[in-house]
Amino acid sequence: MTRASHSNRAQFQSLKAYMLKYGFWVAFLLLFGCGIASYVSIQRLRENRQSLVHTRAVIENLQGIIGDIVDAELGRRGQIITKDPIFVIGIDTKIKGLRDRLKNLHQLIKDNPNQQKHFAIVDPLVNQRIEVLEKSLQLWQQDPNLTPTQVELTYQGWQLRQKIEARIAQMKKVEDQLIIVRSQAVEDSVHLTLIFVILASVTGFSLFVVVYLLLTQEVAIRRQAELQLQQNNQDLEQKVEERTAELQKKEQLFRLAIFNAPLPITLHIEDEEFLLVNQAWTDLSGYAITDIPTVRDWTRQAYGERQVEVDAFLQKSFTRNKPFNSEDTHEVISKEGKRLFWDYYSAPLDIQPNGKRLWITIAIDVTDRKLAEEALRASQRQYETLAEVVPVGIFRADLQGNSIYANSRVCEILGINLEETMDMGWSQRLHPEDRDRVISQWQVAAANRQKFYAEYRFISPDGSITWVITQAIPEIENDIMLGYVGTITEVNSLKSVEKELQATKADLEIRVADRTAELSQRQIELETANHRWQSLLDNVRLLVLGLNSQGNIEYVNPFFLKTTGYETDEVIGKNVFSLLLQEHEVQSARSVFTELITTGDYPHYQNQILTKAGKQLAIAWNNTALRDSTGKIIGSLSIGADITDELVMEKIKSEFISVVSHELRTPLASIRGALGLLASGVLANKPDTAKHMLDIAIADTERLVRLVNDILDLERLESNTITLDRKWWNTSELCQQAMETMQAIAEINQVQLSSNVESLQIFADRDRIIQTLVNLLSNAIKFSPAQSEVSLTVQSQNDAIVFHVQDHGRGIPIEHQESIFDRFKQVDVSDSRQKGGTGLGLAICRSIVQQHNGKIWVESDLTKGSTFSFTIPHQISSMS
């Protein structure tokens, strides 16, 4: 318009009039249009702000899904490797959170068809990942040792996670593009609105101010939204950093768990660098991570010449990028040169920054099993070789006679191949006249678990007849008869001789037949004797010790090991003098052994040996020199009997005889002296003195009678020659009888008797219980001071009735409270003279109580007195 006014003034005037006439309306329309445009722009800004909030919510849900999956997987791996349930605490919450995030995400993108397509793929993948996780946890709870299955589930989970991450990345990319598009739309709307404002500012400043204020306000809102978005981004970055730190901590725990795991485990970058070699791997192989920094270093040192083959197998397995295990058990060489046998299980983990994948490898040491298998195969080969080279047929059969095994000699004798001898095929070659007899003999022997012996004929396919002698012994394991092992010996030559001899002399034929049977029987007897001899040595309840000429142990029987406490490998090859003898006995024992090895004499010897626990045993040896075929002495075989207990009993017997002799001599000497004085007539005029001498003789005679009676009672009780007459009695009646018996003696000693006895039924021998109570009351009265009290009480407990006899005497020291129940045992040796008694009363009490299956004991205080107690079980206990 300005250019037109400069070119043509007339047109300018016309245009000016036009503007004056229509300018207000034009300005009004411009202002109205500017207002409409501003309003539309403000509405779009609000819509874009809501869209940004919506988009951020979608992104947060996508990132939360990935985070929850990673957290749950790390917890599951930690639990499987360490077997520690702490790693799966809260995993159910993570799974529930995953499902909630899926629901929220579905609501947020319901208006976006493109995102709905992606979600239709992500939703089942996430649910599959949750199912794999729950299945893994369920399997671990059932059997924590299903390692291959867990590795496979780990791989499935990793594949699903890769797919989920890929789809979520696409969805996040779509949301990021929406943010860019919507931000650009806001900018375009602002620019258009500014153009309208500038055009409208010529016609009305007020409209410009209003539009400007509206635009400023909307711009401020947009800036506030951008600031909020920046703050959200900062919060998100902080959460990412915290999550990263938490993941690093869990990674450290994961590595620590692997390092301390009981199985050999390594983490490595495919066939390159080892990141971790745990302690179990180092302990078994001897190689630390410093010795084997890479996988190839490990294969070079552990496999030697087989390194190239193993490296190729590993490279091929790593390329497939799937879990694998060793096809065969690997033989590896430890750092110390020891052969080891390992099974491997490997699984891929995360991809490293260098593009290589991290792998975990678990080894299982099966060395013991492999060595046992090799030893078994070697033994089997030796047995098969021996069976094939012997000149007789060897077979194994079940109880029904079905052949299980036959060597080549059996096939030669029968004239058939191995397959035809199996099962009952051998019986088809029996001579018709012998078949029923042989089968019947077999059935009888099997039914009675006896040896089988038979002489019969086989008919070969070519019609020739072969005479054989078959001998078989039962094959028994754990007292269960499995079948027979036997030999078949061809005796055609013997039969030919028999026929020739039969043609000449019938009697000689009979003797030859008898001799043949005798030789066969002797062969069986020899085998039986050898078996019995070995069985005797292994099962005899004597110590059997075989030595070589240097005194080194070559054989010990099981009873020797049981008695001494040693294991076989602890004694075989060891020197007997340094292992079993004390230093002060070595010289004499070596002299005996030297004489035995030199001359063959010195059959009997007795010495002390030491057990593994250090206990001394007295052994009486019967020695025999062992000679080789030339008669040279090559060692000795000694059979020993443990006489430790016998020596102890001899000592006890000697002590007992000594004590009894002393106890008998003392009263006898007193009686002899008193009677001697009376017989000499010296006291003829002294009647008082003579009466005193008679009293002494009578008292000592009564003491002697008591001593003999007590000894006889004690011996009968301890030898079980006395049968207890058990009946039901009332404890009150028994105690009353004992109290009445001792009442007079108590009054003489000025001791008061008291009782507190429950009326209980007791199943016992009345006289023996009263005898026990009388003995205990008598002792209590003798050792109680005058004017004191002796009490008798009876109580019922759960399984027995308890009797207590309490006095207030001088008490018994604690070191004598066990021995006081032995024969002739007294706290003070002068008691027998001052207090009377034989020293056998408490021993008799103990025997009587033990005959009733009870217990007897004493509780004593040197300042308060003693309480003797004994128990008699109730009827059920005593009967059992």
Salt bridges, closest charged atoms under 4 A:
ASP68 OD2 - ARG101 NE 3.09
ASP71 OD2 - LYS94 NZ 3.13
ASP71 OD2 - ARG243 NH1 2.75
GLU73 OE2 - ARG76 NH2 2.92
GLU73 OE2 - ARG77 NE 2.93
GLU73 OE1 - ARG129 NH2 2.18
ASP100 OD2 - LYS96 NZ 3.26
GLU134 OE2 - ARG99 NH2 3.76
GLU165 OE2 - ARG161 NE 3.08
ASP176 OD2 - LYS172 NZ 3.48
GLU187 OE2 - ARG222 NH2 3.87
GLU226 OE2 - ARG222 NH1 2.66
GLU246 OE1 - ARG243 NH1 3.04
GLU246 OE2 - LYS250 NZ 3.60
GLU251 OE2 - ARG255 NE 3.51
GLU270 OE1 - LYS356 NZ 3.79
ASP271 OD2 - ARG296 NH2 3.10
GLU272 OE2 - LYS356 NZ 3.38
ASP291 OD2 - LYS335 NZ 3.20
ASP297 OD1 - ARG300 NH2 3.30
ASP311 OD2 - ARG296 NH1 3.48
GLU331 OE2 - ARG339 NE 2.87
GLU373 OE2 - ARG369 NE 3.68
GLU373 OE1 - LYS370 NZ 3.99
GLU374 OE2 - ARG339 NH2 3.18
GLU412 OE1 - ARG409 NH1 3.10
GLU433 OE1 - ARG457 NH2 2.97
ASP434 OD1 - ARG437 NH2 3.42
ASP434 OD2 - ARG457 NE 2.96
GLU455 OE2 - LYS495 NZ 2.59
GLU475 OE1 - ARG396 NH2 3.15
ASP479 OD1 - ARG449 NH2 3.37
GLU490 OE1 - ARG409 NH2 2.83
GLU498 OE1 - LYS495 NZ 3.19
ASP507 OD2 - ARG511 NH1 3.59
GLU518 OE2 - ARG515 NH1 3.09
GLU518 OE2 - ARG522 NH2 2.63
GLU570 OE2 - LYS612 NZ 2.95
GLU585 OE2 - HIS584 NE2 3.95
GLU663 OE2 - HIS662 ND1 3.99
GLU663 OE1 - ARG703 NH2 3.09
ASP695 OD2 - LYS691 NZ 3.45
ASP713 OD1 - ARG716 NH2 2.47
GLU715 OE2 - ARG823 NH2 2.67
GLU718 OE1 - ARG823 NH2 2.67
ASP767 OD1 - ARG766 NH1 3.49
ASP822 OD1 - ARG846 NH2 3.37
ASP831 OD2 - ARG810 NH2 2.51
